[in-house]
Amino acid sequence: MNEPLQTQRRLGRGMIALAWIAVLGVVWLGFEEYLDRTYNPNRDLVVREGATELVLKRNRFGHYVAPGTINGRAVTFLLDTGATQVSVPAHLGPALGLVPGAPMEVITANGRVTVRATVVDELDLGPFRVRGVRAHLNPGLHDDQLLLGMSVLRHLEFTQRGDTLILRPHGG
């Protein structure tokens, strides 16, 4: 076989391999987008100016996940009525401007853990703002999701209808 024909075939195989890699990359990104959207169906939540309620959709695991802010920095909350306080993964504390305080022991779904007390100056969830929120920095949480506990949720009324949770201020 002549040299130019072999070179042309190798180039053709290389182009086919690159095309398959590109197709697999697009499929991967599409699947990752699908998983993210089903895990957090509220990630692109838009709250109207002057809104007095927040409507959240339940994710595929039966949880309510929502975007918010702590001290002006974007975070993702998992609403957890079983948590007494807001539980922040310890590795996020410095980026969120949280100062670790006294160590304390808490009981979690995964057992006992020593956390550091802290106070969130300002927490926003949709149209709701809470200041001076008791929280803790939890070294046992390894992802970037915060547990939004009753130190915030006690300020809100909840109504669940099907796969939707409606949050309103008390008396609102």
C-alpha positions, 0 to 999 in steps of 0.5 A: 500500500502506498504511503499517502493512502496510509496517511489518509486512512490514519487521519480518517481514523483520527477524525472519527475518534475525535468525532466520537469524543466530541459526541460523548462529551456532549452526551455527558454534559447533557446528562450532567445538566439533566441530573443537576436539574432533577436534583435542584429543580429550583436552581433557576428560581426567580422571585418577583419584586415584592413577593411575599411567598416562595414556591419550591418544587420537590426534587427527585429524592423528595427534598426541597433544595433552593438557592439563597445567600449567606452574607451576600454569597450564593449558596444552595440550601437543603430545607431540613426541619429536623435540623435545629440550626443552619449547618454549614460545611466547615470548608465553606466557612471562610468564603462565607465570612463565618467565624468559628466559635466555641466547639459543641457536640451535635447529634446528626443523622450520621451520629455525633459530631463536634461542630463550631458555633457561628452566627450568620449575619445575613441569610436570604432565601427568596424574598425572606431575609433573616439576620443574626442566625445561629448556625454551626460549621460542620466538618462532617458535611463534605459537599457545598450544600447547607442544611437550612434548619429551624433557626431560620425555618421557624420564621416561616409558615409551610404549606405542602401541596403535592410536589410543591412547598409554599413558604410564607412569613408567619401571619402573612 
